[in-house]
Amino acid sequence: MAAIDEYLKDYFSSIQMDEEANPYFVYQETIDPKLKDKILFVEIKDHILYVRALHPSYKQLFKLQELSFLKKIKERLPSLEIKKIVFTR
């Protein structure tokens, strides 16, 4: 059975919405596959990407890649002008 994010991605691609309308999917495609299910997208607000780590060890692993991830996400979502990533509970 396909995951809900696959159904939503298929739906949005079928109606020709651009990437910036779907930052969740850009996040899912950009993050390291090993951390995809461990570092969760929460929201983008005031040029800040809020994420949640399922465990402190995953947070530390993500921190090692944070700068390169931030660079990639800025390239894919330039109009959102993401300045930093903040962990939330």
C-alpha positions as CSV (number, residue, x, y, z in Angstrom):
1,M,0.0,0.0,0.0
2,A,1.4,3.4,-0.9
3,A,2.0,6.0,1.7
4,I,-0.2,9.1,1.9
5,D,2.7,11.4,0.9
6,E,3.0,9.4,-2.4
7,Y,-0.7,9.9,-3.1
8,L,-0.5,13.6,-2.4
9,K,2.6,14.0,-4.5
10,D,0.9,12.3,-7.4
11,Y,-2.2,14.5,-6.9
12,F,-0.3,17.8,-6.8
13,S,1.9,16.8,-9.8
14,S,-1.3,16.0,-11.8
15,I,-2.7,19.4,-11.2
16,Q,0.6,21.1,-12.1
17,M,1.3,23.0,-8.8
18,D,4.8,24.3,-8.6
19,E,7.3,23.1,-5.9
20,E,7.0,26.2,-3.8
21,A,3.4,25.5,-3.2
22,N,4.4,22.2,-1.6
23,P,7.4,22.8,0.7
24,Y,6.7,19.5,2.5
25,F,7.5,17.5,-0.6
26,V,10.6,19.5,-1.4
27,Y,11.7,18.9,2.2
28,Q,11.1,15.1,1.8
29,E,13.0,15.0,-1.5
30,T,15.9,17.1,-0.1
31,I,16.6,15.5,3.3
32,D,19.0,12.6,3.6
33,P,17.0,9.4,3.1
34,K,18.4,7.9,6.3
35,L,16.9,10.8,8.3
36,K,13.7,11.2,6.3
37,D,11.5,9.5,8.9
38,K,13.5,10.7,11.9
39,I,13.5,14.5,11.3
40,L,10.0,15.7,10.6
41,F,8.8,18.8,8.8
42,V,6.7,21.0,11.0
43,E,6.2,24.3,9.2
44,I,7.9,27.3,7.5
45,K,7.1,30.5,9.3
46,D,8.9,33.9,9.2
47,H,11.7,32.5,7.0
48,I,12.4,29.7,9.5
49,L,12.1,26.0,8.8
50,Y,10.8,24.3,11.9
51,V,11.5,20.6,12.2
52,R,11.1,17.9,14.9
53,A,13.6,15.2,15.8
54,L,12.2,11.9,17.0
55,H,15.3,11.4,19.2
56,P,18.3,13.6,20.3
57,S,20.7,11.3,18.4
58,Y,18.9,12.0,15.1
59,K,19.1,15.7,15.9
60,Q,22.9,15.5,16.2
61,L,23.2,13.5,13.0
62,F,21.1,16.2,11.2
63,K,23.2,19.0,12.7
64,L,26.2,17.5,10.9
65,Q,24.4,18.0,7.6
66,E,22.5,21.1,8.4
67,L,24.4,23.7,6.4
68,S,24.4,21.6,3.2
69,F,20.7,20.8,3.7
70,L,19.9,24.5,4.2
71,K,21.8,25.4,1.0
72,K,19.8,22.8,-1.0
73,I,16.4,23.8,0.4
74,K,17.2,27.5,-0.3
75,E,18.0,26.6,-3.9
76,R,14.7,24.6,-4.3
77,L,12.5,27.2,-2.5
78,P,14.1,30.6,-3.1
79,S,10.9,32.7,-2.7
80,L,10.5,31.4,0.9
81,E,13.9,32.9,1.9
82,I,14.6,30.3,4.6
83,K,17.3,31.7,6.9
84,K,17.7,29.0,9.4
85,I,16.4,25.7,10.8
86,V,15.0,25.4,14.3
87,F,14.1,22.3,16.2
88,T,10.8,22.2,18.0
89,R,9.0,19.7,20.2
